[in-house]
Amino acid sequence: MSEYIEIKGLESFFKACDKLVDMDKHGKSIMAGAGESIRNSIIDSFANERSIFNGKWQSLKPATIKQKVKDGKNKGILKRDGDLSEPKNWQSEPTKSGVEVFNNIQTKNGFKYGLVHQYGSKKKNIPARAFLPIDNNNVLHQSIRSVIYKDTKDFIAKITKK
């Protein structure tokens, strides 16, 4: 997506990690794990057409489904061309102090494709169908934080045993 969204909810955890391990040396590995957890949650949202927070996405209108069928497109929600929903289009790039999870499809038909679908648009009459595992304050969902905490603790335990 062309807009950068800073995800919150892990700042104090990663500061604590910095005290336990050399983040210059191991930070990229830790962030890669965090990025994959976020990416997997996004992929799950598309596969199951649901938000981690709100459950099932609003159904498509019958006219929309009819048009998709007529055009020979995927009838799934947010899956018309697969630009946003295809797992191969979601990537994760870690650094030693953070991670970016992104989709290469930034704009489509003149609007910020991912953001419009994540948050909806009253102007375009598009309902929100959240796929990012963040709430309206950009705080990462607790279940994803828990996975990241566990994976990071396991990684730290593994590297400190050497």
N, CA and C of each residue as an Amber inpcrd file, in Angstrom:
protein
   486
   0.8550000  -1.1710000   0.0000000   0.0000000   0.0000000   0.0000000
   0.8960000   1.2270000   0.0000000   0.4570000   2.2580000  -0.6150000
   1.3000000   3.4330000  -0.7520000   1.3920000   4.2320000   0.5360000
   0.4490000   4.0940000   1.4170000   0.5030000   4.7940000   2.6970000
   1.2170000   3.8930000   3.6870000   2.0710000   4.4910000   4.4710000
   2.7950000   3.7560000   5.4930000   1.9770000   3.7670000   6.7690000
   1.7250000   2.6050000   7.3360000   0.9950000   2.4890000   8.5840000
   1.9650000   1.9420000   9.6150000   2.1980000   2.7060000  10.6570000
   3.0630000   2.2290000  11.7300000   2.2150000   1.4330000  12.7080000
   2.5590000   0.1690000  12.8600000   1.8230000  -0.7090000  13.7580000
   2.3610000  -0.5300000  15.1660000   1.4380000  -0.4310000  16.1010000
   1.7970000  -0.2360000  17.4970000   1.4830000  -1.4930000  18.2950000
   2.0750000  -1.5700000  19.4750000   1.7620000  -2.6710000  20.3720000
   2.9410000  -3.5340000  20.7400000   4.0640000  -3.3250000  20.0750000
   5.2400000  -4.1530000  20.3430000   6.4590000  -3.3520000  20.8120000
   6.2980000  -2.0390000  20.9310000   7.4530000  -1.1810000  21.2320000
   8.1780000  -1.5990000  22.5080000   7.4550000  -1.7540000  23.6040000
   8.1080000  -2.0810000  24.8710000   8.6890000  -3.4930000  24.8330000
   8.0420000  -4.3930000  24.1200000   8.5600000  -5.7530000  24.0030000
   9.9080000  -5.7570000  23.2880000   9.9990000  -5.0390000  22.1730000
  11.2690000  -5.0300000  21.4450000  12.3610000  -4.2590000  22.1870000
  11.9810000  -3.2760000  23.0080000  12.9700000  -2.6100000  23.8680000
  13.5280000  -3.6000000  24.8770000  12.6530000  -4.4470000  25.4100000
  13.1000000  -5.4760000  26.3530000  14.0290000  -6.4720000  25.6500000
  13.7030000  -6.8190000  24.4110000  14.5660000  -7.7310000  23.6440000
  15.9570000  -7.1410000  23.4760000  15.9820000  -5.8350000  23.2670000
  17.2590000  -5.1350000  23.0730000  18.1710000  -5.2960000  24.2860000
  17.5820000  -5.4530000  25.4640000  18.3700000  -5.6350000  26.6830000
  18.8490000  -7.0730000  26.8320000  18.1660000  -8.0020000  26.1780000
  18.5030000  -9.4170000  26.3090000  19.5010000  -9.9140000  25.2660000
  19.4020000  -9.3760000  24.0620000  20.2710000  -9.8480000  22.9750000
  20.8300000  -8.6590000  22.2030000  21.8510000  -8.9190000  21.4600000
  22.4610000  -7.9110000  20.5980000  21.5660000  -7.7380000  19.3680000
  20.7540000  -6.6760000  19.3780000  19.8190000  -6.4720000  18.2740000
  20.5430000  -6.1210000  16.9790000  21.7630000  -5.5650000  17.0500000
  22.5230000  -5.3310000  15.8240000  22.8190000  -6.6640000  15.1400000
  23.0250000  -7.6810000  15.9440000  23.3570000  -8.9980000  15.4160000
  22.1060000  -9.8350000  15.1030000  21.1070000  -9.7820000  15.9900000
  19.9600000 -10.6800000  15.8750000  18.6390000  -9.9920000  15.5360000
  18.6520000  -8.6740000  15.4980000  17.4040000  -7.9330000  15.2770000
  16.7050000  -8.2910000  13.9890000  17.4580000  -8.4630000  12.9230000
  16.8420000  -8.7740000  11.6260000  16.0900000 -10.1080000  11.6710000
  16.6760000 -11.0850000  12.3510000  16.0080000 -12.3910000  12.4740000
  14.7330000 -12.2810000  13.2930000  14.7890000 -11.5240000  14.3760000
  13.6070000 -11.3330000  15.2190000  12.5190000 -10.6110000  14.4310000
  12.8960000  -9.5750000  13.7100000  11.9090000  -8.8080000  12.9370000
  11.3530000  -9.6240000  11.7760000  12.1750000 -10.5060000  11.1940000
  11.6820000 -11.3660000  10.1130000  10.5630000 -12.2600000  10.6260000
  10.7300000 -12.8000000  11.8330000   9.6880000 -13.6270000  12.4320000
   8.4210000 -12.8340000  12.6860000   8.5680000 -11.6140000  13.1910000
   7.4050000 -10.7520000  13.4390000   6.6880000 -10.4410000  12.1310000
   7.4470000 -10.1300000  11.1040000   6.8700000  -9.8240000   9.7920000
   6.0920000 -10.9920000   9.2200000   6.6240000 -12.1910000   9.3670000
   5.9280000 -13.3710000   8.8530000   4.6260000 -13.6220000   9.6130000
   4.6200000 -13.3570000  10.9180000   3.3850000 -13.5170000  11.6950000
   2.3150000 -12.5540000  11.2010000   2.6980000 -11.3320000  10.9240000
   1.7530000 -10.3280000  10.4210000   1.2890000 -10.7240000   9.0150000
   2.2400000 -11.1020000   8.1670000   1.9110000 -11.5100000   6.7960000
   0.9520000 -12.7010000   6.8030000   1.2010000 -13.6880000   7.6500000
   0.3230000 -14.8660000   7.7230000  -1.0870000 -14.4900000   8.1510000
  -1.2050000 -13.5300000   9.0520000  -2.5250000 -13.0730000   9.4730000
  -3.2720000 -12.4130000   8.3140000  -2.5700000 -11.6220000   7.5230000
  -3.1750000 -10.9670000   6.3570000  -3.6560000 -12.0200000   5.3560000
  -2.8150000 -12.9870000   5.0760000  -3.1680000 -14.0560000   4.1310000
  -4.3950000 -14.8220000   4.6340000  -4.4390000 -15.0770000   5.9430000
  -5.5840000 -15.7530000   6.5440000  -6.8680000 -14.9320000   6.3730000
  -6.7670000 -13.6200000   6.5220000  -7.9410000 -12.7600000   6.3490000
  -8.5310000 -12.9060000   4.9470000  -7.6740000 -12.9170000   3.9370000
  -8.1700000 -13.0690000   2.5630000  -8.7080000 -14.4700000   2.3160000
  -8.0170000 -15.4830000   2.8190000  -8.4550000 -16.8620000   2.5940000
  -9.8290000 -17.1110000   3.2030000 -10.0750000 -16.5060000   4.3570000
 -11.3330000 -16.7390000   5.0720000 -12.3190000 -15.5800000   4.9770000
 -11.9510000 -14.5510000   4.2240000 -12.7950000 -13.3720000   4.0160000
 -13.3400000 -12.8470000   5.3430000 -12.3870000 -12.5460000   6.2300000
 -12.7720000 -12.0850000   7.5550000 -11.7080000 -11.1680000   8.1470000
 -12.1540000 -10.3870000   9.0990000 -11.2590000  -9.5310000   9.8750000
 -10.9330000 -10.2460000  11.1730000  -9.7190000 -10.1380000  11.6200000
  -9.3280000 -10.7370000  12.8880000 -10.0980000 -10.1000000  14.0460000
 -10.6040000  -8.8830000  13.8330000 -11.3480000  -8.1690000  14.8660000
 -12.8530000  -8.3440000  14.7480000 -13.3780000  -8.2490000  13.5300000
 -14.8270000  -8.1370000  13.3360000 -15.4900000  -9.3420000  12.6940000
 -14.7790000 -10.3890000  12.4650000 -15.3800000 -11.5570000  11.8300000
 -15.5750000 -11.3810000  10.3340000 -16.5760000 -12.0880000   9.8020000
 -16.7950000 -12.1220000   8.3500000 -16.9780000 -10.7310000   7.7600000
 -16.3900000 -10.5490000   6.5760000 -16.5510000  -9.2940000   5.8510000
 -17.9860000  -9.1790000   5.3460000 -18.4110000  -7.9540000   5.1090000
 -19.7250000  -7.7190000   4.5270000 -19.7790000  -8.3940000   3.1610000
 -20.8880000  -9.0690000   2.9080000 -21.0650000  -9.7860000   1.6380000
 -21.0900000  -8.8120000   0.4670000 -20.7570000  -9.3550000  -0.6930000
 -20.8560000  -8.5670000  -1.9190000 -22.3260000  -8.4390000  -2.3090000
 -22.6380000  -7.3660000  -2.9890000 -23.9910000  -7.1820000  -3.5080000
 -24.1910000  -8.1490000  -4.6780000 -25.4180000  -8.6480000  -4.8540000
 -25.6850000  -9.5600000  -5.9720000 -25.2530000  -8.9890000  -7.3250000
 -25.4300000  -7.6930000  -7.5270000 -25.0280000  -7.0780000  -8.7990000
 -23.5150000  -7.1510000  -8.9920000 -22.7630000  -7.0330000  -7.9020000
 -21.2980000  -7.1210000  -7.9840000 -20.8800000  -8.5350000  -8.3730000
 -21.5070000  -9.5180000  -7.7420000 -21.1930000 -10.9150000  -8.0620000
 -21.5390000 -11.2060000  -9.5230000 -22.6850000 -10.7350000  -9.9590000
 -23.1310000 -10.9450000 -11.3510000 -22.1150000 -10.3480000 -12.3280000
 -21.6260000  -9.1480000 -12.0260000 -20.6530000  -8.4970000 -12.9020000
 -19.3330000  -9.2680000 -12.9170000 -18.9210000  -9.7610000 -11.7630000
 -17.6870000 -10.5520000 -11.6980000 -17.8020000 -11.8150000 -12.5490000
 -18.9360000 -12.4860000 -12.4500000 -19.1670000 -13.7000000 -13.2420000
 -19.1360000 -13.3600000 -14.7300000 -19.8220000 -12.2850000 -15.0950000
 -19.8700000 -11.8460000 -16.4950000 -18.4650000 -11.5540000 -17.0220000
 -17.6200000 -10.9420000 -16.1580000 -16.2560000 -10.5860000 -16.5560000
 -15.2760000 -11.7510000 -16.4340000 -15.7560000 -12.9050000 -15.9440000
 -14.8800000 -14.0630000 -15.7750000 -13.8760000 -13.8930000 -14.6450000
 -14.2450000 -13.1370000 -13.6390000 -13.3490000 -12.8460000 -12.5120000
 -13.6870000 -13.7030000 -11.3050000 -12.7790000 -13.7390000 -10.3500000
 -12.9910000 -14.4520000  -9.0960000 -14.1580000 -13.8160000  -8.3540000
 -15.1080000 -14.6370000  -7.8920000 -16.2910000 -14.1310000  -7.2070000
 -16.0370000 -13.8150000  -5.7380000 -14.8820000 -14.1780000  -5.2190000
 -14.5900000 -13.9440000  -3.8120000 -14.4820000 -12.4630000  -3.4860000
 -14.6480000 -12.1590000  -2.2080000 -14.5590000 -10.7760000  -1.7420000
 -13.0950000 -10.3300000  -1.7920000 -12.8540000  -9.1890000  -2.4200000
 -11.5140000  -8.6040000  -2.6170000 -10.5780000  -9.5260000  -3.4010000
 -11.1620000 -10.3550000  -4.2590000 -10.3520000 -11.3090000  -5.0150000
 -10.5360000 -11.1880000  -6.5180000 -11.1630000 -10.1320000  -6.9880000
 -11.4850000  -9.9820000  -8.4060000 -10.2950000 -10.3230000  -9.3090000
  -9.1920000  -9.6320000  -9.1370000  -8.0010000  -9.8720000  -9.9530000
  -6.8890000 -10.5490000  -9.1610000  -7.0380000 -10.6360000  -7.8530000
  -6.0220000 -11.2610000  -7.0100000  -4.8980000 -10.3320000  -6.6020000
  -4.9610000  -9.0680000  -7.0410000  -3.8690000  -8.1410000  -6.7420000
  -3.6320000  -7.9930000  -5.2420000  -4.6730000  -7.8520000  -4.4810000
  -4.5580000  -7.6320000  -3.0460000  -4.5580000  -8.9460000  -2.2740000
  -5.2610000  -9.9360000  -2.7740000  -5.4790000 -11.1670000  -2.0110000
  -4.4300000 -12.2520000  -2.1950000  -3.6790000 -12.2170000  -3.2600000
  -2.7140000 -13.2800000  -3.5290000  -1.5520000 -13.2400000  -2.5410000
  -1.2700000 -14.3570000  -1.8550000  -0.1520000 -14.3870000  -0.8970000
   1.1830000 -13.9530000  -1.4970000   1.4150000 -14.2840000  -2.7710000
   2.6920000 -13.9210000  -3.4010000   2.8660000 -12.4040000  -3.5120000
   1.7800000 -11.6470000  -3.4400000   1.8750000 -10.1890000  -3.5340000
   2.1750000  -9.5260000  -2.2000000   2.1620000 -10.3020000  -1.1050000
   2.4830000  -9.7710000   0.2230000   3.9070000 -10.1400000   0.5800000
   4.6600000  -9.1510000   0.9820000   6.0650000  -9.3750000   1.3130000
   6.4020000  -8.7720000   2.6610000   7.4870000  -9.2660000   3.2100000
   7.9600000  -8.8040000   4.5070000   9.4480000  -8.4940000   4.3720000
   9.8360000  -7.2960000   4.8110000  11.2440000  -6.8950000   4.7410000
  11.7020000  -6.4390000   6.1150000  12.5160000  -7.2710000   6.7840000
  12.9930000  -6.8990000   8.1150000  14.2530000  -6.0370000   8.0710000
  14.3870000  -5.2210000   9.0930000  15.6390000  -4.5210000   9.3740000
  16.0050000  -4.9150000  10.8010000  17.0880000  -4.3950000  11.3210000
  17.4380000  -4.7630000  12.6950000  16.5400000  -4.0770000  13.7280000
  15.7800000  -3.0670000  13.3090000  14.9460000  -2.3540000  14.2790000
  13.4620000  -2.2960000  13.9070000  13.0610000  -2.9630000  12.8390000
  11.6670000  -2.9330000  12.4320000  11.4100000  -3.8780000  11.2730000
  10.1890000  -3.8640000  10.8040000   9.8270000  -4.7160000   9.6780000
   8.7300000  -4.0160000   8.8970000   8.7800000  -4.1430000   7.5890000
   7.7160000  -3.6280000   6.7260000   7.0260000  -4.8220000   6.0850000
   5.7190000  -4.8480000   6.2050000   4.9040000  -5.8470000   5.5270000
   4.0760000  -5.0650000   4.5260000   4.1590000  -5.4480000   3.2580000
   3.5320000  -4.6270000   2.2330000   3.0670000  -5.4410000   1.0470000
   2.2020000  -4.8030000   0.2660000   1.6910000  -5.3610000  -0.9660000
   2.1510000  -4.4320000  -2.0890000   2.5510000  -4.9980000  -3.1840000
   3.0600000  -4.1880000  -4.2970000   1.9740000  -3.3890000  -5.0100000
   0.7150000  -3.7350000  -4.7940000  -0.3860000  -3.0230000  -5.4390000
  -0.7010000  -1.8010000  -4.5860000  -0.3080000  -0.6330000  -5.0610000
  -0.4690000   0.5810000  -4.2640000  -1.6930000   1.3920000  -4.6650000
  -1.8990000   1.5590000  -5.9370000  -3.0900000   2.2750000  -6.3820000
  -3.7020000   1.4970000  -7.5350000  -4.9990000   1.6320000  -7.6540000
  -5.7130000   0.9600000  -8.7350000  -6.9200000   1.8110000  -9.0610000
  -7.0900000   2.0790000 -10.3090000  -8.2160000   2.9020000 -10.7640000
  -8.2750000   4.2450000 -10.0380000  -7.1110000   4.7910000  -9.7070000
  -7.0510000   6.1250000  -9.1330000  -7.2410000   6.2220000  -7.6370000
  -7.3840000   5.1020000  -6.9380000  -7.4820000   5.2230000  -5.4830000
  -6.5290000   4.2560000  -4.7980000  -6.2460000   4.5570000  -3.5620000
  -5.3260000   3.7360000  -2.7660000  -6.0520000   2.4410000  -2.4070000
  -5.8340000   1.4670000  -3.2280000  -6.6000000   0.2260000  -3.2270000
  -6.6950000  -0.4410000  -1.8510000  -5.5650000  -0.7610000  -1.2660000
  -5.5650000  -1.4510000   0.0190000  -6.1850000  -0.6350000   1.1260000
  -5.8290000   0.6300000   1.2060000  -6.3630000   1.4840000   2.2720000
  -7.8710000   1.6550000   2.1670000  -8.3720000   1.8020000   0.9580000
  -9.8150000   1.9570000   0.7680000 -10.5410000   0.7160000   1.2830000
 -10.0080000  -0.4570000   1.0040000 -10.6790000  -1.6760000   1.4510000
 -10.4610000  -1.9350000   2.9420000  -9.3210000  -1.5780000   3.4750000
  -9.0650000  -1.7510000   4.9120000 -10.0180000  -0.8990000   5.7470000
 -10.1480000   0.3610000   5.3810000 -10.9160000   1.3030000   6.1900000
 -12.2830000   1.6580000   5.6050000 -12.5370000   1.2860000   4.3480000
 -13.7840000   1.6330000   3.6900000 -13.7560000   3.0700000   3.1930000
 -14.7680000   3.4320000   2.4340000 -14.8770000   4.7810000   1.8990000
 -16.3470000   5.1440000   1.7760000 -16.7680000   6.1050000   2.5700000
 -18.1570000   6.5810000   2.4570000 -18.3620000   7.2670000   1.1110000
 -17.3350000   7.9850000   0.6670000 -17.3980000   8.7160000  -0.6000000
 -17.6430000   7.7620000  -1.7830000 -16.9970000   6.5910000  -1.7570000
 -17.1440000   5.6250000  -2.8460000 -18.1160000   4.5030000  -2.5020000
 -18.7570000   4.6000000  -1.3270000 -19.7070000   3.5980000  -0.8600000
 -19.0880000   2.1970000  -0.8260000 -17.8740000   2.1250000  -0.2680000
 -17.1700000   0.8530000  -0.1290000 -17.0670000   0.5380000   1.3630000
 -17.6070000  -0.6170000   1.7890000 -17.5240000  -0.9550000   3.2090000
 -16.1000000  -1.3510000   3.5980000 -15.7690000  -1.1270000   4.8620000
 -14.4730000  -1.5720000   5.3690000 -14.4680000  -3.0930000   5.4170000
 -13.4220000  -3.6510000   4.8960000 -13.1890000  -5.0940000   4.9840000
 -11.7440000  -5.2480000   5.4320000 -11.5600000  -5.0820000   6.7240000
 -10.2110000  -5.0490000   7.2920000  -9.5030000  -6.3830000   7.1060000
  -8.2930000  -6.3140000   6.5970000  -7.4710000  -7.5020000   6.4180000
  -6.1690000  -7.3920000   7.2000000  -5.7750000  -6.1800000   7.5660000
  -4.5840000  -6.0030000   8.3960000  -4.9480000  -6.3350000   9.8410000
  -4.0370000  -6.9600000  10.5800000  -4.3560000  -7.3390000  11.9630000
  -4.1390000  -6.1850000  12.9450000  -4.7050000  -5.0150000  12.5860000
  -4.5670000  -3.8310000  13.4350000  -5.9390000  -3.2280000  13.6780000
  -6.0860000  -2.5780000  14.8420000  -7.3480000  -1.9010000  15.1180000
  -7.3000000  -0.4890000  14.5450000  -8.3140000   0.3140000  14.8220000
  -8.3770000   1.6700000  14.2620000  -7.2950000   2.6000000  14.7990000
  -6.6130000   2.1950000  15.8620000  -5.4860000   2.9720000  16.3930000
  -4.1420000   2.3840000  15.9560000  -4.1950000   1.4600000  14.9880000
  -3.0120000   0.7850000  14.4440000  -2.3040000  -0.1020000  15.4650000
  -3.0400000  -0.5770000  16.4660000  -2.4790000  -1.4800000  17.4630000
  -2.6900000  -2.9080000  16.9830000  -1.6170000  -3.6680000  16.9960000
  -1.6290000  -5.0520000  16.5400000  -2.5310000  -5.9000000  17.4350000
  -3.3040000  -6.7820000  16.8150000  -4.2220000  -7.6610000  17.5440000
  -3.4430000  -8.5020000  18.5620000  -4.0570000  -8.7150000  19.7120000
  -3.4100000  -9.4380000  20.8070000  -2.9460000 -10.8320000  20.3960000
  -3.7210000 -11.5390000  19.6000000  -3.3220000 -12.9010000  19.2090000
  -2.0380000 -12.8950000  18.3860000  -1.8560000 -11.8960000  17.5400000
  -0.6340000 -11.8050000  16.7310000   0.5420000 -11.3940000  17.6230000
   0.2900000 -10.4640000  18.5500000   1.3420000 -10.0940000  19.5090000
   1.7940000 -11.3200000  20.2860000   0.8500000 -12.1420000  20.7040000
   1.1990000 -13.3470000  21.4680000   2.0820000 -14.2910000  20.6690000
   1.7630000 -14.4710000  19.4000000   2.5870000 -15.3260000  18.5330000
   3.9960000 -14.7400000  18.4120000   4.0740000 -13.4330000  18.1960000
   5.3760000 -12.7730000  18.0590000   6.1680000 -12.8850000  19.3620000
   5.5110000 -12.6770000  20.5030000   6.1950000 -12.8140000  21.8010000
   6.7680000 -14.2150000  21.9550000   5.9260000 -15.2260000  21.6980000
   6.3710000 -16.6100000  21.8770000   7.5260000 -16.9430000  20.9340000
   7.3730000 -16.6110000  19.6650000   8.4260000 -16.9150000  18.6940000
   9.7300000 -16.2040000  19.0510000   9.6260000 -14.9670000  19.4950000
  10.8240000 -14.2020000  19.8540000  11.4770000 -14.7840000  21.1030000
  10.6790000 -15.1260000  22.0980000  11.2340000 -15.7400000  23.3100000
  11.9230000 -17.0590000  22.9790000  11.2950000 -17.8660000  22.1120000
  11.9180000 -19.1350000  21.6840000  13.2340000 -18.8790000  20.9720000
  13.2610000 -17.8750000  20.0850000  14.4810000 -17.5370000  19.3580000
  15.5770000 -17.0840000  20.3310000  15.2330000 -16.2390000  21.2770000
  16.2160000 -15.7560000  22.2500000  16.7390000 -16.9050000  23.1040000
  15.8460000 -17.7790000  23.5260000  16.2710000 -18.9440000  24.3160000
  17.2500000 -19.8100000  23.5110000  16.9630000 -19.9700000  22.2420000
  17.8140000 -20.7940000  21.3680000  19.1990000 -20.1800000  21.1910000
  19.2630000 -18.8740000  20.9300000  20.5750000 -18.2680000  20.6650000
  21.3810000 -18.0450000  21.9480000  20.7290000 -17.9570000  23.0880000
  21.4880000 -17.7430000  24.3370000  21.9720000 -19.0520000  24.9240000
  21.4960000 -20.1910000  24.4250000  21.9610000 -21.4970000  24.8950000
  23.3020000 -21.8640000  24.2720000  23.6530000 -21.2060000  23.1870000
  24.8900000 -21.5530000  22.4620000  26.1100000 -21.1680000  23.2430000
